[in-house]
Amino acid sequence: MKHLLTFTKTYWAIILVAAISIGNYGCSDSASISETTVEVPLSSLTVTPGSLQPVFSSNTTSYRVDAPTGAATVTVVATPKSSTTLVTIDGTVTTQRSISLGPPGSSKIIPILLESQNGLETTYTVTVTRLLSSDNNLSALSVKVNNAIQPLVPGFDANTLAYTVDVQTNVTSVNVTATKSDPNAAMLIGSTTVPAGTNPGQVPITLGSPGTITPVTIEVTAPNGSKKTYTLSIKRLAGDTNLSALNVSVGTLNPVFTAGTTFYTVDVPTNVTSVAVSATKSDPNAVMAIASVTVPAGTASGSATNLPLGAPGSDTPISVLVTAQNGIDSKTYTVTIHRASSDDSNLSALIVTANSLAHPIDLNTPPPYTVNVATNVTSVDVSATKSDPNAVMAIGSVTIPAGTASGSASNLPLGGPGSDTPISVLVTAQNGIDSKTYTVTIHRASSDDSNLLALSVAANAVLLTLTPAFDQNHLDYTVEVPFGIFEVTVTATKSDPNAILSGSVPDPGTGVATGQATVSYIFLPPPQISVIVTAQNTTTIKTYTITVSQAPPLAP
């Protein structure tokens, strides 16, 4: 009967303590501290997981413990100071017990009754509160277009709050799907609420026009009220492949630039060897390539400098490729630079070669140009190099076509000794309009030939015999005429027709080789006939002499 009364008294005490604890929960961190030493004390008390509030003292009988949200149970260990003390934890006689907790946000009152052998009792009380979840994270986030997941930048991580997503120009809406790490959290996707207990949430989002960014916020509110906001920036890529401006550093675009015209020509002078091309994108976020120079997204304008042109008269195409922001659409603008044909009709070298001896012409001096050659030179070779290989050159009758820098004409015949032979080199510029004629006069030296090629004497049309026989290098001769003959005909042929005869035989004229004269004579003293040959150069003279004797009369 005494034990029953004691048990009943104990539970009334527990009820009283619990009522006091519940009344104080949430109001303060204070705990009941006995004014006097407890009759049956504990030497230690722990609740795992968690920490006693206040710190354990054997004379303090009321405690609070905040258990983590994920803790479904706690372990209570109560050690009495006396090993003979009976310990009852939440109705079960034990010094260590696992106690089940209610859902997050609920509190569990755990009584610990200590009974001594002499019938004394003390009750300790622990109120365990299972905290509400503070999990305001997402465990997954995706953006889909027709069930195709679009890549997030950066890739999803619960601790990363801001993301960007690019979709193609033709996409007008997307589905945003967000999964809460704690299903009991609340979530707001844009203006759409996803309540606690619903997971995941999926909301269709209408996008702005091409080239715009649509922001989407996902706000996650944990059960304990803490919030976290994730942000999506969904960019609908533009498909603009136009230029808004196009310029060339030299010349004028033909036709005038418009965004819809993709082919242009520009004429530049022949001396322009390179140009610069600049362009401006209609959409700064497109990518542009001017020849090999890339202008990235985000940069509106760019240029390529020192773009080399082809040779004079050639066309050089320069392309400007614009790739739209969506990475699919593109457009190529082409500017063809026409470099005017050259007007260069100059020679850079001119050489006359006679008998293997080269005579270079100094083209830095003004004409006329003259080359003197020996009298025995009968022909020359002429070679020339064009300043512009694309010009056309004619050396005499020999044509050197465009594209060939040098050429020559061989065995060009010269006039006779003492004559001037002009040789022309005509250079016609690439443009077909400008031309220049170089003339080289080849002066062949006058002959120093004062020799006779033949010499004869005749009487009454009968040739007489010269003694010795004629040799152009022998000057003195004799001839015997029949008795009674008092005149002879002397015929002399010049080795060089341009030499001059004089003396007994007059000159027949320049260029005429043979002269003839009838010479009369008497025999006292014996007559001499002289044939004087003056070379073309007038400095070399040779005299041939014929002494005429008469044969004796014939015997009767």
Backbone torsions as a table, in degrees:
resi	resn	phi	psi	omega
1	MET	NA	-39.7	178.3
2	LYS	-63.8	-39.7	-179.5
3	HIS	-64.6	-38.6	178.6
4	LEU	-64.8	-42.8	179.4
5	LEU	-63.8	-38.7	178.5
6	THR	-63.5	-45.5	179.4
7	PHE	-59.8	-43.5	-179.1
8	THR	-64.5	-42.4	179.9
9	LYS	-62.9	-39.4	179.7
10	THR	-61.7	-48.2	-178.5
11	TYR	-67.8	-31.7	172.4
12	TRP	-62.8	-37.2	178.0
13	ALA	-65.0	-40.0	179.1
14	ILE	-62.6	-44.6	179.8
15	ILE	-61.1	-41.5	179.9
16	LEU	-63.8	-45.1	179.8
17	VAL	-63.8	-42.3	179.8
18	ALA	-61.0	-41.1	179.8
19	ALA	-62.5	-41.6	178.9
20	ILE	-64.3	-41.3	-178.2
21	SER	-64.7	-45.8	-179.6
22	ILE	-62.5	-38.4	179.6
23	GLY	-64.7	-32.5	-177.6
24	ASN	-89.2	-13.5	-173.7
25	TYR	-61.2	130.2	177.9
26	GLY	84.8	-11.9	-177.4
27	CYS	-91.1	-37.6	-179.3
28	SER	-161.0	170.1	178.5
29	ASP	-95.4	15.4	-178.4
30	SER	-72.8	155.2	176.7
31	ALA	-136.9	158.2	-179.0
32	SER	-72.8	128.9	177.0
33	ILE	-121.4	119.4	-178.1
34	SER	-59.4	141.5	179.3
35	GLU	-73.9	-22.6	178.4
36	THR	-126.2	168.7	179.9
37	THR	-63.5	134.0	-178.6
38	VAL	-67.6	153.4	-175.9
39	GLU	-73.4	-40.3	-179.9
40	VAL	-125.1	94.9	-172.1
41	PRO	-87.9	159.7	168.4
42	LEU	-94.3	151.0	173.0
43	SER	-95.4	-22.5	175.6
44	SER	-159.9	155.6	179.2
45	LEU	-150.0	125.8	177.0
46	THR	-133.3	148.2	172.9
47	VAL	-127.4	123.5	-176.7
48	THR	-125.9	129.2	-2.2
49	PRO	-80.0	156.5	178.3
50	GLY	130.6	174.4	-179.0
51	SER	-134.7	137.8	178.7
52	LEU	-69.0	141.7	174.6
53	GLN	-129.1	115.0	-0.3
54	PRO	-77.2	-176.9	177.7
55	VAL	-61.2	142.1	-174.5
56	PHE	-57.2	136.2	169.9
57	SER	-143.3	137.3	-174.4
58	SER	-61.0	-24.3	-179.9
59	ASN	-91.1	-4.2	176.0
60	THR	-97.1	125.9	-171.6
61	THR	-110.0	-6.6	-177.7
62	SER	-126.5	129.8	-176.7
63	TYR	-137.1	159.3	172.3
64	ARG	-122.0	148.2	175.6
65	VAL	-139.4	129.1	172.4
66	ASP	-95.8	114.9	179.3
67	ALA	-94.3	147.3	178.7
68	PRO	-60.9	157.4	-179.6
69	THR	-56.7	-39.0	-175.5
70	GLY	-81.4	-0.3	-178.3
71	ALA	-87.5	109.6	177.5
72	ALA	-85.3	-18.1	178.6
73	THR	-140.2	159.5	170.6
74	VAL	-129.2	155.4	177.2
75	THR	-109.7	123.9	-179.9
76	VAL	-105.3	126.6	176.7
77	VAL	-122.0	115.8	-179.3
78	ALA	-118.8	117.9	-177.9
79	THR	-112.6	116.8	179.6
80	PRO	-77.2	158.5	177.5
81	LYS	-69.0	-33.5	-179.6
82	SER	-105.6	132.6	-178.8
83	SER	-71.0	-10.4	-179.9
84	THR	-91.5	-4.6	-178.5
85	THR	-73.3	137.5	176.3
86	LEU	-90.0	125.7	-177.9
87	VAL	-112.0	129.4	177.1
88	THR	-122.5	118.7	-179.8
89	ILE	-107.5	112.6	178.7
90	ASP	51.2	45.9	174.5
91	GLY	88.4	-5.0	-179.4
92	THR	-116.9	129.1	-179.4
93	VAL	-73.6	109.7	-179.2
94	THR	-173.7	158.1	174.6
95	THR	-100.0	-4.5	178.5
96	GLN	-147.2	129.2	-177.1
97	ARG	-150.8	143.3	172.8
98	SER	-90.9	127.1	-176.1
99	ILE	-114.8	127.9	177.1
100	SER	-76.7	140.2	179.2
101	LEU	-105.0	160.3	175.0
102	GLY	-79.2	-171.1	-179.2
103	PRO	-66.4	163.0	176.8
104	PRO	-51.3	137.1	-178.5
105	GLY	96.5	-12.1	-178.6
106	SER	-95.7	163.6	179.5
107	SER	-121.3	146.2	178.5
108	LYS	-126.1	124.6	178.0
109	ILE	-94.9	122.8	-177.6
110	ILE	-114.6	109.9	177.0
111	PRO	-84.5	143.8	177.0
112	ILE	-128.3	108.6	-175.5
113	LEU	-101.0	130.0	177.1
114	LEU	-116.0	128.7	-178.6
115	GLU	-125.9	128.4	177.3
116	SER	-88.2	167.3	-178.9
117	GLN	-66.9	-24.9	-178.6
118	ASN	-91.3	10.8	172.3
119	GLY	93.8	5.2	177.8
120	LEU	-82.5	152.5	-176.7
121	GLU	-136.3	146.6	170.3
122	THR	-140.5	137.6	178.6
123	THR	-116.4	122.5	170.3
124	TYR	-98.6	146.4	179.9
125	THR	-128.5	131.8	175.1
126	VAL	-120.9	121.3	176.1
127	THR	-100.3	112.8	-178.1
128	VAL	-101.0	120.6	177.8
129	THR	-106.6	122.4	176.8
130	ARG	-84.4	113.2	-172.9
131	LEU	-65.1	148.9	172.0
132	LEU	-67.6	151.9	-179.1
133	SER	-66.0	139.9	173.6
134	SER	-104.8	12.2	-175.1
135	ASP	-76.2	104.3	176.5
136	ASN	-113.2	27.3	180.0
137	ASN	-89.7	158.9	164.8
138	LEU	-96.2	146.7	173.9
139	SER	-101.8	-13.8	178.1
140	ALA	-160.1	149.5	178.0
141	LEU	-151.2	130.3	180.0
142	SER	-145.9	155.5	174.6
143	VAL	-123.3	126.4	-176.6
144	LYS	-120.6	144.3	171.4
145	VAL	-122.3	111.9	-177.2
146	ASN	51.7	47.2	178.6
147	ASN	69.7	2.0	176.5
148	ALA	-94.6	122.4	-178.0
149	ILE	-73.1	131.0	177.7
150	GLN	-94.2	139.4	-176.2
151	PRO	-68.2	135.1	173.0
152	LEU	-86.9	144.3	175.0
153	VAL	-125.9	114.6	-3.3
154	PRO	-74.9	177.2	175.6
155	GLY	-61.3	154.6	-172.7
156	PHE	-64.2	136.7	171.4
157	ASP	-148.2	133.8	-174.6
158	ALA	-56.4	-25.8	-177.3
159	ASN	-92.1	-4.0	177.6
160	THR	-97.1	126.7	-171.1
161	LEU	-100.4	-23.5	-173.0
162	ALA	-118.0	134.9	-178.3
163	TYR	-138.8	154.1	172.3
164	THR	-122.8	148.6	178.5
165	VAL	-138.8	129.8	176.0
166	ASP	-104.2	131.9	175.0
167	VAL	-124.7	160.4	-175.0
168	GLN	-70.5	164.7	-175.0
169	THR	-57.8	-37.2	-173.9
170	ASN	-83.1	1.1	179.2
171	VAL	-86.2	122.9	-177.8
172	THR	-106.1	-15.8	178.5
173	SER	-153.7	158.1	178.7
174	VAL	-136.3	164.4	172.1
175	ASN	-109.4	126.5	177.3
176	VAL	-103.2	123.0	179.5
177	THR	-116.9	126.6	-179.9
178	ALA	-128.3	134.2	179.5
179	THR	-113.9	125.8	179.8
180	LYS	-77.8	139.8	174.5
181	SER	-64.3	-39.7	175.0
182	ASP	-109.7	111.7	-178.1
183	PRO	-58.1	-20.9	-178.1
184	ASN	-85.1	-2.9	173.3
185	ALA	-72.8	161.3	174.2
186	ALA	-102.7	153.6	-176.0
187	MET	-143.3	144.3	177.4
188	LEU	-125.5	113.7	176.9
189	ILE	-103.1	109.4	-172.5
190	GLY	63.0	-118.8	177.7
191	SER	-107.4	8.8	-177.2
192	THR	-99.8	127.6	-178.8
193	THR	-89.0	132.5	172.3
194	VAL	-113.2	107.5	-170.1
195	PRO	-73.9	166.5	175.4
196	ALA	-58.0	138.6	-179.9
197	GLY	93.4	-13.5	177.6
198	THR	-104.3	125.0	-176.4
199	ASN	-157.7	133.8	-6.5
200	PRO	-79.9	-178.6	173.7
201	GLY	-111.5	140.0	179.7
202	GLN	-132.4	129.0	-175.8
203	VAL	-135.2	131.2	173.8
204	PRO	-76.7	138.7	-178.8
205	ILE	-123.0	126.3	175.9
206	THR	-85.8	131.9	-176.6
207	LEU	-93.9	159.6	175.7
208	GLY	-77.2	-171.7	-177.1
209	SER	-70.3	162.6	179.5
210	PRO	-53.2	137.6	179.8
211	GLY	90.5	-4.9	-178.4
212	THR	-103.8	164.9	179.1
213	ILE	-114.7	129.2	177.6
214	THR	-105.4	114.9	178.9
215	PRO	-83.5	139.3	176.2
216	VAL	-130.4	127.2	177.9
217	THR	-105.6	141.0	174.6
218	ILE	-121.3	109.8	-178.4
219	GLU	-103.2	123.1	-180.0
220	VAL	-110.2	124.7	178.8
221	THR	-111.3	115.4	180.0
222	ALA	-66.5	161.1	177.6
223	PRO	-56.4	-28.4	179.3
224	ASN	-85.4	4.2	175.9
225	GLY	95.7	-8.9	179.2
226	SER	-72.3	145.6	-172.0
227	LYS	-120.6	152.5	171.9
228	LYS	-144.4	137.8	-177.5
229	THR	-118.6	124.3	173.0
230	TYR	-99.6	146.4	-178.1
231	THR	-125.8	130.4	172.3
232	LEU	-109.9	131.5	172.3
233	SER	-112.1	104.7	-175.6
234	ILE	-98.2	113.4	-176.1
235	LYS	-100.6	120.9	174.3
236	ARG	-88.4	109.5	-173.1
237	LEU	-64.8	144.9	178.4
238	ALA	-84.7	156.8	177.8
239	GLY	-113.1	23.5	-175.6
240	ASP	-79.9	116.7	179.9
241	THR	-113.0	17.2	-175.6
242	ASN	-88.4	156.2	165.1
243	LEU	-96.9	148.9	173.2
244	SER	-103.6	-13.7	177.5
245	ALA	-156.9	148.9	179.0
246	LEU	-150.4	127.8	-176.7
247	ASN	-140.8	150.2	174.8
248	VAL	-121.4	139.1	-172.7
249	SER	-64.8	-27.9	179.8
250	VAL	-128.4	133.8	177.6
251	GLY	91.1	-178.3	-175.7
252	THR	-129.1	136.2	178.2
253	LEU	-64.4	138.5	175.2
254	ASN	-133.0	115.5	2.3
255	PRO	-75.6	179.6	176.1
256	VAL	-62.5	144.1	-173.9
257	PHE	-64.0	133.0	164.3
258	THR	-139.4	150.7	-174.7
259	ALA	-60.0	-30.9	-176.2
260	GLY	-83.3	-9.7	-179.9
261	THR	-97.7	126.9	-173.0
262	THR	-109.8	-9.6	-178.8
263	PHE	-119.4	130.3	-178.2
264	TYR	-138.6	155.7	171.9
265	THR	-126.2	150.5	177.6
266	VAL	-137.5	127.4	176.1
267	ASP	-96.0	130.5	177.5
268	VAL	-126.2	155.8	179.0
269	PRO	-62.7	162.4	-176.9
270	THR	-65.2	-24.5	-177.4
271	ASN	-85.8	-0.4	177.8
272	VAL	-84.8	121.1	-176.8
273	THR	-106.9	-13.6	178.5
274	SER	-154.8	159.0	179.2
275	VAL	-137.9	166.9	171.5
276	ALA	-116.9	140.2	178.4
277	VAL	-121.3	129.2	177.2
278	SER	-122.9	149.2	-177.7
279	ALA	-149.3	154.0	177.3
280	THR	-124.7	130.3	179.9
281	LYS	-77.9	142.7	173.6
282	SER	-65.8	-40.1	175.1
283	ASP	-109.9	111.7	-177.8
284	PRO	-58.2	-20.2	-177.8
285	ASN	-88.5	0.9	170.5
286	ALA	-74.8	168.2	176.0
287	VAL	-110.7	136.8	-175.9
288	MET	-127.9	140.8	175.0
289	ALA	-125.0	115.3	174.9
290	ILE	-100.2	105.6	-171.5
291	ALA	56.0	-117.6	-178.2
292	SER	-100.0	6.2	-178.0
293	VAL	-97.6	121.0	-179.1
294	THR	-96.2	131.0	175.4
295	VAL	-108.7	110.1	-169.3
296	PRO	-74.3	168.0	174.2
297	ALA	-59.0	140.8	-179.0
298	GLY	97.3	-16.1	176.2
299	THR	-109.3	118.4	-171.0
300	ALA	-72.8	-38.8	-172.9
301	SER	-127.0	159.5	176.9
302	GLY	-163.0	173.5	-179.6
303	SER	-152.0	157.8	172.7
304	ALA	-124.4	126.8	-175.9
305	THR	-109.7	163.1	176.6
306	ASN	53.3	42.3	175.6
307	LEU	-76.6	117.5	-173.5
308	PRO	-71.4	141.9	176.6
309	LEU	-100.5	160.3	175.4
310	GLY	-72.8	-175.3	-178.3
311	ALA	-65.6	161.7	175.0
312	PRO	-50.4	137.7	-179.9
313	GLY	88.8	-3.9	-176.7
314	SER	-101.9	165.5	176.3
315	ASP	-110.9	132.7	179.1
316	THR	-119.6	111.7	177.6
317	PRO	-81.9	136.9	175.9
318	ILE	-124.3	124.8	-175.6
319	SER	-103.1	147.2	173.8
320	VAL	-125.6	107.9	-177.3
321	LEU	-99.5	125.3	177.7
322	VAL	-112.6	118.8	177.0
323	THR	-107.3	122.5	-175.2
324	ALA	-61.8	164.0	-179.3
325	GLN	-57.2	-29.9	-177.4
326	ASN	-76.4	-5.7	177.2
327	GLY	75.6	1.7	-177.1
328	ILE	-110.7	-53.2	-176.7
329	ASP	-78.0	142.1	178.8
330	SER	-150.3	160.7	178.2
331	LYS	-148.3	139.7	178.8
332	THR	-113.7	123.6	171.1
333	TYR	-97.3	137.6	-179.2
334	THR	-124.1	126.8	175.7
335	VAL	-113.3	118.3	179.0
336	THR	-98.9	116.3	-179.4
337	ILE	-91.7	114.6	177.7
338	HIS	-97.1	113.1	177.5
339	ARG	-88.0	122.3	-175.3
340	ALA	-56.9	147.7	176.6
341	SER	-61.3	150.9	-176.1
342	SER	-70.3	145.2	173.2
343	ASP	-103.4	17.2	-176.4
344	ASP	-80.7	111.4	178.8
345	SER	-116.3	28.1	-177.3
346	ASN	-93.9	159.1	167.5
347	LEU	-101.1	147.0	173.4
348	SER	-102.1	-14.0	177.7
349	ALA	-158.1	145.5	178.1
350	LEU	-148.1	124.6	-175.3
351	ILE	-133.6	133.9	173.0
352	VAL	-109.9	129.3	-179.6
353	THR	-117.6	124.3	178.8
354	ALA	-126.0	123.2	-179.2
355	ASN	50.2	45.7	177.0
356	SER	70.3	4.6	177.8
357	LEU	-100.7	119.7	-176.6
358	ALA	-83.7	137.9	176.5
359	HIS	-122.2	87.5	178.4
360	PRO	-69.0	141.8	178.8
361	ILE	-95.0	131.9	176.4
362	ASP	-81.7	99.8	-176.1
363	LEU	-78.0	-6.2	176.6
364	ASN	-79.6	-10.2	176.0
365	THR	-100.8	148.4	-179.0
366	PRO	-70.7	156.3	176.3
367	PRO	-67.7	168.8	9.2
368	PRO	-80.2	159.5	178.1
369	TYR	-113.4	128.7	-178.1
370	THR	-131.8	138.3	175.4
371	VAL	-124.5	123.9	178.1
372	ASN	-94.0	132.0	178.5
373	VAL	-125.8	163.2	-179.0
374	ALA	-67.0	160.4	-176.9
375	THR	-65.6	-23.1	-178.3
376	ASN	-86.8	0.2	178.3
377	VAL	-82.7	122.5	-177.4
378	THR	-108.0	-13.3	178.4
379	SER	-154.7	161.0	179.2
380	VAL	-136.5	163.7	171.2
381	ASP	-110.7	140.1	179.4
382	VAL	-124.8	126.7	175.5
383	SER	-123.0	148.5	-177.4
384	ALA	-147.8	152.0	177.1
385	THR	-123.4	129.8	-179.8
386	LYS	-78.6	141.8	173.5
387	SER	-64.4	-40.2	175.1
388	ASP	-111.7	112.3	-178.4
389	PRO	-57.8	-20.2	-177.8
390	ASN	-86.1	-0.4	171.8
391	ALA	-74.6	168.8	175.9
392	VAL	-112.2	137.2	-175.6
393	MET	-128.9	141.6	175.4
394	ALA	-126.7	118.8	174.7
395	ILE	-104.4	106.3	-172.3
396	GLY	60.5	-120.5	-179.9
397	SER	-99.8	5.5	-178.7
398	VAL	-96.6	124.6	-178.9
399	THR	-102.6	131.6	175.1
400	ILE	-109.4	114.3	-170.7
401	PRO	-74.8	169.7	174.5
402	ALA	-60.1	141.9	-179.5
403	GLY	97.0	-17.3	176.6
404	THR	-108.0	119.6	-171.3
405	ALA	-73.3	-37.5	-172.7
406	SER	-128.7	160.0	176.8
407	GLY	-164.2	173.0	-178.8
408	SER	-151.2	159.7	172.4
409	ALA	-126.5	132.9	-174.0
410	SER	-111.1	154.3	173.8
411	ASN	55.9	44.9	175.7
412	LEU	-75.9	120.1	-173.0
413	PRO	-71.2	143.4	177.2
414	LEU	-103.8	160.2	173.0
415	GLY	-71.2	-179.1	-178.5
416	GLY	-66.4	168.8	177.4
417	PRO	-51.9	139.0	-179.3
418	GLY	85.3	-3.2	-176.7
419	SER	-98.5	163.9	175.0
420	ASP	-110.9	127.8	179.0
421	THR	-116.0	112.6	178.0
422	PRO	-80.5	135.1	175.0
423	ILE	-123.5	125.7	-175.5
424	SER	-105.5	144.9	173.4
425	VAL	-124.3	112.4	-177.7
426	LEU	-100.7	124.2	178.2
427	VAL	-113.7	120.4	177.4
428	THR	-108.8	121.1	-176.1
429	ALA	-62.0	162.8	-178.0
430	GLN	-58.2	-31.4	-178.4
431	ASN	-72.6	-5.4	177.5
432	GLY	74.9	1.4	-176.2
433	ILE	-108.9	-54.7	-176.2
434	ASP	-79.0	139.4	178.4
435	SER	-149.6	159.6	179.1
436	LYS	-147.4	137.7	178.4
437	THR	-111.4	122.1	173.5
438	TYR	-97.3	130.9	179.3
439	THR	-120.9	126.0	175.7
440	VAL	-113.3	123.9	178.5
441	THR	-95.7	120.2	178.7
442	ILE	-94.7	111.9	178.9
443	HIS	-96.6	114.3	178.8
444	ARG	-89.6	124.8	-174.9
445	ALA	-59.0	146.9	177.0
446	SER	-62.7	152.2	-176.9
447	SER	-75.0	144.5	172.5
448	ASP	-104.0	20.0	-176.3
449	ASP	-82.3	108.8	177.8
450	SER	-112.3	24.8	-179.1
451	ASN	-88.8	156.1	166.9
452	LEU	-95.7	146.0	177.1
453	LEU	-92.1	-27.2	179.3
454	ALA	-157.1	151.5	179.1
455	LEU	-149.1	129.4	180.0
456	SER	-145.6	156.4	178.0
457	VAL	-129.1	135.3	179.6
458	ALA	-132.3	147.1	175.2
459	ALA	-127.8	125.4	-176.8
460	ASN	50.7	43.9	175.6
461	ALA	68.7	12.8	177.5
462	VAL	-111.0	125.3	179.8
463	LEU	-67.0	136.9	177.7
464	LEU	-102.0	161.4	-175.9
465	THR	-94.1	125.8	174.9
466	LEU	-82.7	141.2	175.8
467	THR	-124.6	123.6	-9.0
468	PRO	-70.8	178.8	177.4
469	ALA	-60.9	152.1	-173.4
470	PHE	-63.8	133.8	171.8
471	ASP	-143.2	129.2	-172.8
472	GLN	-62.3	-19.9	-179.7
473	ASN	-91.4	-5.1	177.8
474	HIS	-102.2	131.5	-170.3
475	LEU	-102.9	-24.1	-173.1
476	ASP	-112.3	131.2	-177.8
477	TYR	-137.1	161.0	171.4
478	THR	-128.7	153.2	177.2
479	VAL	-145.5	138.9	179.6
480	GLU	-107.4	130.0	179.9
481	VAL	-106.9	153.3	177.4
482	PRO	-58.4	157.0	179.3
483	PHE	-63.1	138.6	175.7
484	GLY	86.5	2.0	178.4
485	ILE	-97.0	126.3	-175.1
486	PHE	-120.7	16.2	172.1
487	GLU	-154.5	149.7	179.3
488	VAL	-135.9	161.0	176.5
489	THR	-108.6	122.7	-178.1
490	VAL	-105.9	127.4	178.2
491	THR	-118.5	126.1	-179.1
492	ALA	-127.2	131.5	178.3
493	THR	-114.9	123.6	-178.7
494	LYS	-75.2	140.9	173.6
495	SER	-65.5	-40.6	175.5
496	ASP	-109.3	112.6	-177.6
497	PRO	-56.7	-19.3	-178.1
498	ASN	-88.9	-2.2	172.8
499	ALA	-70.2	172.6	-176.4
500	ILE	-122.0	129.3	175.2
501	LEU	-92.1	145.5	173.8
502	SER	-154.5	-173.8	-175.6
503	GLY	86.5	-131.9	-177.2
504	SER	-71.4	-23.5	-178.1
505	VAL	-115.7	114.1	179.8
506	PRO	-71.0	156.3	-178.5
507	ASP	-72.4	133.0	-179.8
508	PRO	-76.7	-10.1	-178.9
509	GLY	124.0	151.6	-178.3
510	THR	-60.1	129.1	178.0
511	GLY	91.5	-9.4	178.2
512	VAL	-99.5	125.1	-169.8
513	ALA	-79.7	-36.5	-167.7
514	THR	-111.3	130.6	174.8
515	GLY	-119.1	155.4	-176.3
516	GLN	-145.7	144.5	178.7
517	ALA	-150.5	148.2	174.2
518	THR	-99.4	125.7	-174.1
519	VAL	-114.1	123.7	175.2
520	SER	-98.7	153.5	-174.5
521	TYR	-159.8	167.2	169.4
522	ILE	-124.3	164.3	-172.0
523	PHE	-100.9	12.3	176.5
524	LEU	-120.1	106.1	-12.3
525	PRO	-75.2	-179.0	-179.7
526	PRO	-58.8	133.0	-175.6
527	PRO	-73.5	149.9	173.5
528	GLN	-121.9	137.4	177.7
529	ILE	-110.2	127.9	179.8
530	SER	-114.4	135.2	174.5
531	VAL	-119.4	110.2	-177.0
532	ILE	-98.6	128.0	178.8
533	VAL	-115.2	117.4	176.4
534	THR	-105.4	121.0	-178.5
535	ALA	-61.6	163.1	-178.3
536	GLN	-57.3	-32.9	-178.7
537	ASN	-77.7	-2.0	175.9
538	THR	65.7	2.7	-178.1
539	THR	-104.8	-17.8	-179.1
540	THR	-107.2	122.4	-175.4
541	ILE	-131.1	138.4	177.4
542	LYS	-135.2	137.4	-179.9
543	THR	-117.6	122.8	175.0
544	TYR	-98.6	135.5	-177.5
545	THR	-121.8	134.4	176.9
546	ILE	-122.1	120.0	176.3
547	THR	-96.5	124.6	-175.3
548	VAL	-99.7	127.4	174.1
549	SER	-122.1	156.5	-177.0
550	GLN	-107.8	135.5	178.7
551	ALA	-68.4	153.0	177.0
552	PRO	-66.4	160.2	179.1
553	PRO	-68.2	156.2	179.6
554	LEU	-74.0	146.3	178.2
555	ALA	-68.5	146.1	179.8
556	PRO	-69.2	NA	NA
